[in-house]
Amino acid sequence: MAAASSVWIAKVVLGIGIRTTRVIRTIKEDEVYFNDYEDLAMAQRSIQHFIEDVYQTKWIHSALGYLTPTEFEAAHVRQLVA
């Protein structure tokens, strides 16, 4: 039983790590590398804009059934209410 639990924990932890790494890679490849920020504040604003206005609302994800995160979350809330 303990071995099965360890495997499950490893899969969960590794899965989260892989997804997090992919998000960071996407932000770097599609936002950071294409911009020359004047200062840290500008970088923070630009990255926040990318995450909130592009990645969350326009970027479809195969893991979410080819929906954007915003669409996926809305569908999940509708399913909980129904």
N, C-alpha and C positions, 0 to 999 in steps of 0.2 A: 504494500500500500504506500509506503513512504517513497519508494522508487517512482511509482506512478505520479505521486504528488510532485516530486522533484522535476519530472519530465514536463508536467503541465505548467509548473511555475516557470521553468526555463523557456518553454514555448511562448508563454504570455510575455515574459520580460524581453525575450529576444524579438518577438513580433512588434512590441511597442517601440523598441530601440530602432528597428529597421524602418518603421513608418516615420518616426521622428527624424531619422537621418535623411530620409527621402524628402521630407518637407523642407528641411534646411538646405538640401542640395538644390531643390527647385527654386527657393528664394534666392540663393546665391547665383545660380545660372541664369535666371530670368529677370532678376532685379539688380542685384548688387554688381555683377560683372559688367553690366551695360551702362552704369552710371558713374559719374565722377562727382562725388559729394563734396561740397565746400567745407562742411563741418559735421560733427556728430549729430547735432540737432536735425540737420537736413537729411542725413542718412536715416535717422529714426523715423522722421515723417514719411519719407519715401517708402521705407520698408513697411511701415504700418499701413500706408495707402495700398501697397501691393497686396498685403495679406487680406485686408478688409474689403477692398473694392475689386480686386482681380482674383486672387486665389480662392476666396470664399464664395464669390458670386458668379464668376465666369469660367473657372477652371473645373472641367469635369474630371471625375475620378472613377476608374474602372472598379475599384474596391467598393465604391458607393453606388454601384449599378449605373454608372455613367451619368450621375447627377453631380451638381455642385454641392459643396458642403451645406450651403444655405438651403438648397432644395431638399437634400437628404434630411436635414434637421426638421424642416417644416413637415415633410412626409411622416417622420417619426412622431412628431407631436400630434398630427392628425390621427395617426393610428392609435395613439394612447387615449385620445379623447373619444374615439369611436367605440 
